[in-house]
Amino acid sequence: MMEIFRILDEMELLLKGSRKMPLSGGKSLVETNRFLDRVDRIRAILPEELETAKLLLAEREKIVHDAFAEADQYVEQSKNQAARLVDDSEITRNAMSAAEEIIAQGEQISDQIRRDAEEYADGVLSHVEYVLRKGLEAVVEGRDQLKADIETD
């Protein structure tokens, strides 16, 4: 990811360091081969970034799956505990009340775990989307600059 930013910085320096053409409205002469080399390097790195994104998505799925499994297990344990407490006496009524509280607490914990897992996954995907968008914007900007330079030649 950092490699793409480094290459984009190189491309920016290449454009900023290029000679300005007189009477051209600020257009510059850029060494096409050097610029295209950087574009090719970005293209080579992007599949790696996409693979990283896929791995992050898989990790997100695993985290969400594990969170759901843990939450379901907690709820199931709470239900089992409540079932063991069943009796017809005053102890039973107290146990039922406690069991309902345990189940409610288990469901709250389950909901929180799910929300946390989804927020984490959303944050990871948002970051990957930002990196990919910036890389694509840089490539498009570079291509547009090259087209403009070619048209002025």
C-alpha angles and dihedrals in degrees: 000000000000089000091064091052090049091052091047088052089052090051091049092050089047090055094042092047095049122110116263116233113232117242092009101110095255098315118151138208110240127190097247096200093053092046093046089048089060091047089052091050090052090050089051092050097045094073088056090051090049090050089051089051090051090050090050090050090051090049090050091052091050092049092048091045092049091046091052091047092049092047092048091048091051091050091047091050089050091051092048090050090050091050091053090054095058113126136138098240136083087274088059093054090049091046092050090052091049091046092053090051090049092049091047090049090048091052091048091051090046092052091048093050090050092048092048092049092049093047091051092049091047091051092051093048092046091054093048090048091052093050093047093046092051091048092050092047090053092050092049091047091049093049091048090051091049091050090049091049092048092049092052093051 
